[in-house]
Amino acid sequence: MTGAADAERPASAPSAPRGVLLGIDVGDARVGLARSDRDGLIATPVETLDRQSAVAGVVSHALDTGARGVVVGLPRSLSGAEGAAAAKARDFADELAAALRTAEHAAEIRFIDERLTTVSAHQALHSSGRKGRKHRAVVDQVAAVMILQQALDMQRAAGSPPGELLEPPLPTPDPQETGR
């Protein structure tokens, strides 16, 4: 007898690897953090981090949970173009990749298109009866949950990691090794 989850997955789709994934919503002042369960079924909010200390906070959480990957929301315009907000998300991901390498934690970083996620998060909070002024404290977490849940659903449907992989930059050669 097969379960409902088995019926939804195409027979040819391989199962995704088990392990915690982290979801990130990068903002100017705050960064929302979410995490998945080990089976990659559901995303839950973790915390809202101050942008200045967010990379260290994410690395700490990645180490504590043994996260196998991080999904960063990539805000695109409605036309699909990348603007200043997308550049900030890419810069954050580069900082995070460097910090994870320094901590010797191998976790791949992927970008997921997150058009209108923050708008949807505000709408969800409003629908739940939360007053607008109180949204600020949790809206980044809700957006991170939405980003991560989208990635989990895409991964489950395709059987492969979703989104765009952050290619690690080439290491900078040590001047002493090059003879300069």
Helices and strands as residue ranges (DSSP letters): H 4-8, E 21-26, E 30-36, E 43-50, G 51-53, H 54-65, E 69-74, H 84-102, E 108-113, H 117-127, G 132-134, H 139-158, E 164-165, H 175-178
